[in-house]
Amino acid sequence: FQGCSSLASVTFPKGLETIGVSAFRYSGLTSVKMPSSLTKICKFAFRDCNQLANIDFNECPAKIYEEAFAGCNSLTEVTVPATCTMTEWNHFAYCEALTSATILTKSVWLDGMLRDNPKLETVVLTSSSLLGNYTFGNTLNMKTVTFLEGESEREYEYVMGTTDQTNCLFIIPEGTAES
């Protein structure tokens, strides 16, 4: 369905396990509800779906690959449940309208996960283990980043990219290495 700009909706069949590489890229989807059986969302699966405004992961156990939802310019908020895992980079990058992201996955070191989102203000992350290079690069309006749990000792480089985040509040659990 790549490039089907008139495709506004889709009903996924029961038992669907994989959404393939670039499966809906550049399509006109406005909303998606993942089937609870979904285990894999391949790279670029929903990349550049400019009308996509709502994603319901439906507590599916999907592994989300690089740039799966990058460039979805109508997406204003996203919540990735703890049932999902993420790997590689730029999962929700370049989403021009994204203002809020809650990432509850237990994944580690996600480079560029929320980079280049000019309206992103509020982020909630399961833990600092999600941070990778340029996680928030060029997110100029960041107001708060909340970590629900801390992590053992670790070094962080270029989490904000080259962006000056002097007005961003980081809320970190007391007694953790990051605090």
TAFENKA-V278372 format. One record per helix or strand of 2 or more residues. SS is the DSSP state (2 for helix, 1 for strand). FROM is the first residue (numbers start at 1). LEN is the number of residues. If there is no record, write none. Layout:
SS_FROM_LEN, SS_FROM_LEN
This chain:
1_18_2, 1_31_3, 1_40_2, 1_54_3, 1_63_2, 1_77_4, 1_85_2, 1_100_4, 1_110_2, 1_122_6, 2_128_3, 1_144_6, 1_169_3
